[in-house]
Amino acid sequence: MGFGEDVVNQVEQALSQVAPGRYDAYERLLQALVGAPVWMLLWQGQPGSPDAQYGNMDVAGWRYAPAFTSEEQLRLSGWDRSFEICPVPEIASSLYTDRWGLWLNPHAQGGGVGVPYLDLRRIVGGLDRLMAGPLEVGEPTLWDPAFYSLLGGQLFQTQVVRAAHRAWVRPTVGPERLVIGLRLTDNQPATMQRMRDAMARAAAAAPPGLTLSSVALDDPFDPIAAWMREHTRPFIGLDMLDEAARHGR
């Protein structure tokens, strides 16, 4: 598969530095996993066979598939059944959509390290694009009516934004930011581009020091979008006009 020993060593070095509260070390582990393989345990079947089934673990009510970070770790574990070598992004894309995480080296002293499904999602979607958790999500702390008016105007003028919600998010790693949750009229490339252009114009006019980003409001795996759907109402969008028309306003 073209994975060199250096790649495996980077993962295991990063893994050795992970400890409770060391979010910087955990983030380095995720970065190392992006370009690395793992040795997945097959509870039954052979690699590539229709009946192949990965091993499974339950940790505090969350499901994980156990894996090893190298052939040596596989040997040290004493595993004597089949296994499959998979690039981490490939197995991550399969696991996170079923809300399964990945548990690395469960045989190791201390029990290994778990990578929850939300972090597998980040590996697939981009560590620089999806924020590092755990996240603190709440009402926006920024009070700037002029900027909100500009932002709302830019989004509304696209005529593709059905609803826009907002939240203030503090990630574990990286700057806190204003996040806009967007529900669009469709997911066509031209629609997405109009939305991105509008957000870029708003970001260019944002107050100094403000980081602005967006999420898909109906993404079933996004924790920020889930918070917005439960706790906020839209501040702009075509749906608001439809609702007003139905009520004769």
N, C-alpha and C positions, 0 to 999 in steps of 0.2 A: 504493500500500500504506500510505500515511499516515506514512512515515518522513521526518522533517524533516532539514534540513541540520545542525542542532545535534547530532542523534544520530550522524550520520556523523562529524562533527568530534570528538565525544567519543571515538569508537573510534580515530580516527587519532592523536589527541593521546595517548591511553593507549598505543597501539602504539609511538609514538616513544620512550616512556620505558622500554620493556621492555629488559632487559639481563641477562646471566648473573648469577645470584645475587640479582636484584631481584625477589624473590617478591611483595613488596607491589605493585610496578608491574604484574606479570603478573596479580595478583588484580584490580586495577582494570580491566585490559583485559577480563577475563572478565565483570566486572560491566557494563561498557559494551556488551559483545556481547549480553547478555541481551535488550536492547530494540532491537537493530540488525539491519539487513539485510546480506547479502553478495551479491556478484555471482559466481555459480557459473559456471565454464567448462564448456561442453558440447563434449565431444570429438567427439560425433556427434549428429545429430538436432536437433529443435527443442523449445523449452520446452513441456512437457505432452504430447509425443508418446511413444508406447510405446517407441520405439527410442532415446530420449534417454539419453545416457551422459555422466556427469561425467568431467572429466579426472582423472588419477591421478598420484601421485608416490610413490616409495619412498625413505624416509629412514632409514638405519640399520636396515633390515629392517621398518620400520613403514609402513603405508599411509596416505596423506593425499590429500584432494581439494583441489586449489588453488582459491583464491577471491580476490576483490578487495574492498576495504573501501569503495570508492566508484566512481562512474562515471568520475571523473578518473583513478583508479588503473588502471581497466580500459583507458582510452584510452592512458595512458602505457606500458602493457605491450605495446601493439601487437597484442593479440589480435584476430583478424579473423574468428573463427567465432561461432557463437551463444553466448548466455549466458542465465542465468536468475537473477532477483533473488529471494532467499529470506530470510525471517526466520531469524535464527541458531537459535533454539530448534527451529524446524521442521526445518531441515536437520541439526541436531545429533542429533535423535531418530532420524533415518534413518541417519546415519553411525555413531554409536557402537555400535549393536547389531551391526554388521558389523565392529567394531573398526577403523574408519577415523577418522582425525583430519581436521582442517581446517588447511590451510596458507594463511596470509594474505599477500597481496602478494609472491609468489615472485620477481617481477621487480625488487623494490626492492634498493637497495644493502645488502649483507649477506645477501641471500637471503630476507628476510621472516621471519615468526614462525610456528611450528607450534603448534597447539593439539591435544594428543593426545586420543584417544577418551575417556580417563577424565575429562578436563576437559569434553568435550562432554557426557558423562553428568552431570556436576555442573551444567552450565547447564540441562539438562532437569529434573533432580531437585531443584535448588535449591542455590545456592552456600552458603547459610546452613545447610543440612541435611547436605550431603555434604562431608567434610573436604578441605582443600587438601593436595595432595601436592607432592613425594614424601613418603610417610608412613613413619615408623619404627614398626614393629609388633613387639611382644614379649610375654613373660609379664607379668602384672600386677605392678606394684611395690607396690601397696597390700596391706598385710597387716592385715586387720581382720576376724577371725573372726565377730564379732557382726554386722557389716554384711553379710558374705556370707551368714550364716545368715538374716538378715532378707530379703535379696534373693532367695535361693533359695526361701524360704517364700512370698513374694509371688508369684513366678512359678509355683511348683508348685500353689498354691491355685487358680489360674485353670483348671487342668485342660485347658489348650489348648497348653501348651509341651511338645513332644516332646523337645527337647534345647536346652540353653543352654550356650554356650561363652563364654570371656572372654579379653580381650587388653587390653594397655595400648598406647595409640596416641599418638604425638607428630606432629601435623600440622605442615606448614610454616607455616601461619598459624592462630592460635587456640590455645586451651589444650590441653594434653595431657589424656587422659581414659581412663576405664575404659569399654570397649565390650563389650556383650553381644551375641553372635551367637545368634539365635533360629530354631529350626525349629518351626513351629506345626502343629497337627493339620489345619488347613485355612486358606484365605485369605478366609473369609467376613468381612463387615464387623463382625459381633458378636464374632468371634474376635479380630480385630485390635484392637478397642476394649478387650476384656478385657486383652490384653497391654499396650496403652498405659497403661491405668489402673494395672496392677501396676507398671510401670516408673516411673510418676509417683509412686506411693506410696513406692517404694524411693528415688527421687531426693530426695524430701522428707526422708527419714531418713538421707541420706548424710553422711559426715563433712564438716566444713567445708572448702570449697575443692575438693571432688571434683566433676568434671564426668562425668556418666553418660549414655551414649547406647547405641543398639542398631543392629544391622544384620540383614538377612535372611540366615541362614546359607547358604542355597542360591542366593543371587543370583550368577549366573555372571559378572557384571561387577564385583563388589565386591572390591577387593584385600584388605580386612580379613577378609571372610568366607572368601576363598581361603586366607589364612594360617591361620585357625582350623581349617578343614577338614583341613589338612595337618599342623598342629603340636599341636593340642589335643584333649582329650577333654571331654565334657560334665561339668558339675559338678552339674546337676540336670535333671530332665525325665522324662516318662512312658516314654521309651525305656529309661531305666536300670532302671525297675521291670520292664519286659518282659524285659530281659536277665537280671535277677536271677531272675525266675520260671523262665526257661528253664534256668537252672543250679541250680534248686532251693534258692535262698537267699532 
